[in-house]
Amino acid sequence: MKCWQCENEARAVCKFCGRAVCREHATKMPTFIAMFLGQNDTPKGLVVADAIWCGLCELQPEAIGMPELY
């Protein structure tokens, strides 16, 4: 597979959009993998601190409603 940005050999895939990236273009960004209520109903999250990010895709600032999944 080739890097989305430079056509060199890809080394990873973006956690957020799925684009393949080489070592030079791979960056890191934290991502939640699970949310839950802890002791005393305190919201907690399990986070991967250094998930691969292509640096190109733009994360949306707010969640998008999906009422069709109800």
N, C-alpha and C positions, 0 to 999 in steps of 0.2 A: 504494500500500500504506500502511496505517496503523500507527503505533507500537503495540506490544503493551500498553504501559502507559498511554498518554494519548490515543490516537486521533488525534494530530497526524500530519502527513506523515512517513513513515519515510525515513531517509537512509542506513541501513545494515542489515545482517543479522548477527546474532550468529554468530560462527565456531563456537561450541560447540553451540548448540541450534537455530539457524535462525530465531529470533524476529526480527521487524523492529523497529527502534528509531529514534526521532527523534534529532536531534543532542543534545538535552538529556539523554536517558536512555542514550545510548551511552557506555560506559566502555571501558577498554582493559585487556588482560591478555596476558602472553606465552604463546606456544604453540609447541610443537615441530612442525616440518614434516618433519624427517628425523633419523634416528639412524644412526650408522655407526662403524666402528672406524678410527681414524686411525693415525699413526705409532706404533710400539711397542705396537700393539693397545690404544691409549687410546680409550675411548668418547668420542665427540663428538656434538654435536647442532646442527642448524641451527634457529635460533629466530627467530620473528617477535615482536619486543618489544611491539608495540602492536596486536595483533589486536582487532577489535571484540568486546566482551562485553556482553550485555544487562544484567548485574548481577543477574539473577534465577535463572538456572540454576545448579545446584550441581554442581561437578565432584566426582567420586567420589575418595576418598582413596587407593584402591588399584585396580589394574587388575582387570578382570573376566575370568575364564577363558572361553574359547570353544572347547571341544574339538571341537565339530561342524565346525569349519573345517579340521581336519586331513585 
